Amino acid sequence: MQNSGGEAAATTPARSGPLTLDEVLRSSARSAPDIIAALARNRQAEARALTAQGAFDTVFAVEGRSRVEGYYDGTEVAEKAEQPFPDNGGYIYGQYRVSRGDFPVYEDKAYTNRLGEVKVGALYALLRDRLIDARRSEFRLAANDIDIARFETKATSIGVQARAIDAYQKWVAAGLKLKAYQALLALAQDRTHGIERQVALGARPDILLTENEANLVRRQAFVVEAQQALRVAAIKLSLYYRDEQGLPVIVEDTRLPEETSALGGLRIDPAFNLEGRPDFAILLEEIDKATVRLALARNDMKPRLDVRGEVAKDVGPEGLGGYSRTPLEMIVGVTFKIPLQNRKAEGKLAETQAKIDELSIKQQLLAEKIRAEVAAIGIEVETARQLVETTERETALAERLGNAERRRFDLGSSDFFLVNQREESATSAQVKLIEALARIAAARAEMAAATADEDALGLVVRPADE
């Protein structure tokens, strides 16, 4: 059998016993393509954070120049290493420079002693770029993106697992319905021999054989439709139940659970933490990102005041520059810069503040929607539970009436039409019960997704799963 991607669907692994919901959820969490793709996006965010961290890398540079023609023959080579501060917009640097030959007076600073000049210095920001700058903001935003990617992965996983639960429950419900219709057909088939014998003895009219044949055909149609629904449900389940290579597995009918209790296997945690919802957590991260941008805009409004200090020492024998190069030098400098107009930063500040206001309103609205969603699903769970109780009583009564009517028919006290009606009413009630149980199971799955119950959704790794 071919799946939609053109790959052959895998056969059922060599396992026995009914297929459980936990088994499906473990397989889905491990192999579902949507989850694997989300994890890949998470790695992309981590890679972007590493890229942003590269702004703090140590930079090493070498520069050399030599006069190959002209009156002067000076040659100069400089090697410099620069390391940005992780908590300030400044940097520290070290430099080694050596020169040979003669330089013009306007390049007097190019001279060094014979073994060169060693210099260590630093620049420290006092106002603008002191608390935040473009490099640190990019790294912090990249860290937020990692968290967002992680929450998006969680949201994707929750959605996939919820759909896996739905596919499993529909497969189980389809299998239980098929068994109910097969049992209904078996009742008619078992009764056929008795009707044939009674007609042969003259106890029943010949038309009863035709009525029984029509009844058999109708019930066979029920079985065929149920078999088709089961096959479709198995194919949809294969999107989540996969083998070790990640290929879809079409589960054999022999692994269908025998009891309706398989529809009640999901246990949800009644506790609910709003911040556990990934969409709410993503919005909090977006607010945090906007706050970082706001801080950067405020930083750009400040004047620049940097202090620089450096220590330099020429070593070795005196060069052509003379003795003045030999003593230790200590230099301190200050840079002050203020824009007379700062409309770019002002516009960015106003824009970012408006963005924070927008996100804050969205956060409040999302919180209200989530609480309303959880409350509505809670009502659905309770309604489905009450419907199950009512349908259970209806099923029990219908089965009692069906059994009694069959006994009366066997004793000749009931007609063919009534016994078939009772039997089909009992089967219809049984199907309604299966659907009611599936409804409450679906409501519980929705509740697990709405409350981000990772344990119920099979996203918490237990020791046995490792």
JOGILIN-V11754 format. One line per field, one symbol per residue. ss: DSSP state (a for helix, b for strand, c for the rest). psi: psi as a letter, one per 40 degrees, with the letter a starting at -180 (. if undefined). burial: b if it has 16 or more other ideal C-beta (glycine too) atoms within 10 Angstrom, else e. A space follows every 10 residues. Layout:
ss: ???
psi: ???
burial: ???
This chain:
ss: cbcccccbcb cccccccccc aaaaaaaaaa acaaaaaaaa aaaaaaaaaa aaaaaaccbb bbbbbbcccc ccccbbbbbb bbbbcccccc bbbbbbbbbb ccccaaaaaa ccccccbbbb bbbbbccccc cccaaaaaaa aaaaaaaaaa aaaaaaaaaa aaaaaaaaaa aaaaaaaaaa aaaaaaaaaa aaaaaaaaaa ccccccaaaa aaaaaaaaaa aaaaaaaaaa aaaaaaaccc cbcccccbbc ccaaacccca aaaacccccc cccaaacaaa aaaaaaaaaa aaaaaaaaaa accbbbbbbb bbbbcccccc ccaaacccbb bbbbbbbccc ccaaaaaaaa aaaaaaaaaa aaaaaaaaaa aaaaaaaaaa aaaaaaaaaa aaaaaaaaaa aaaaaaaaaa cccccaaaaa aaaaaaaaaa aaaaaaaaaa aaaaaaaaaa cccccccccc ccaaac
psi: hhideeihhi ihigiiiihi dddddddddd ehdddddddd dddddddddd dddeeeihhh ihhiihheia difihhhhhh hhhiheeiea iiiiihhiii aiiidefdee iiideahhhh iihhhdched diaddddddd dddddddddd dddddddddd dddddddddd dddddddddd dddddddddd eddddddddd eediiddddd dddddddddd dddddddddd dddddddedd hiadeeiihh hideehidie edefehhihd ihhdeehddd dddddddddd ddddddddde eiihhihiii hihiiaihae eideddihhh hhihhhhhhd ifdddddddd dddddddddd dddddddddd dddddddddd dddddddddd dddddddddd dddddddddd eeeiiddddd dddddddddd dddddddddd dddddddddd efgdddefeh hidde.
burial: eeeeeeeebb ebeeeeeebe bebbbbbbbe bbebbeebee ebeebbebbe ebeeeeeeee eeeeeebeee eeebbbbbee ebebbeebbb bbbbbbbbbe ebbeeeeeeb bbbeebbbbe bbbbbbbbbb bbbebbbbbb bbbbbbbbbb bbbbbbbbbb bbbbbbbbbb bbbbbbbbbb bbebbebbee beeebeeebe eeebeeebbe ebeebeeebe ebbeebeebb eebbbbbbbb bbeeeebbbb beeebbbeeb ebbebbebee ebeeeebbeb bbbbbbbbbb bbbbbbbbbb ebebbbeeeb ebbbeeeebe beeebbeeee eeeeeeeeee eeeebeebbe ebeebbeebe eeeeebeeeb eebbeebbeb beebeebbee bbebbeebbe bbeebbeebe eeebebeebb ebbbbbbebb bbbbbbbbbb bbbbbbbbbb bbbbebbbbe eeeeee
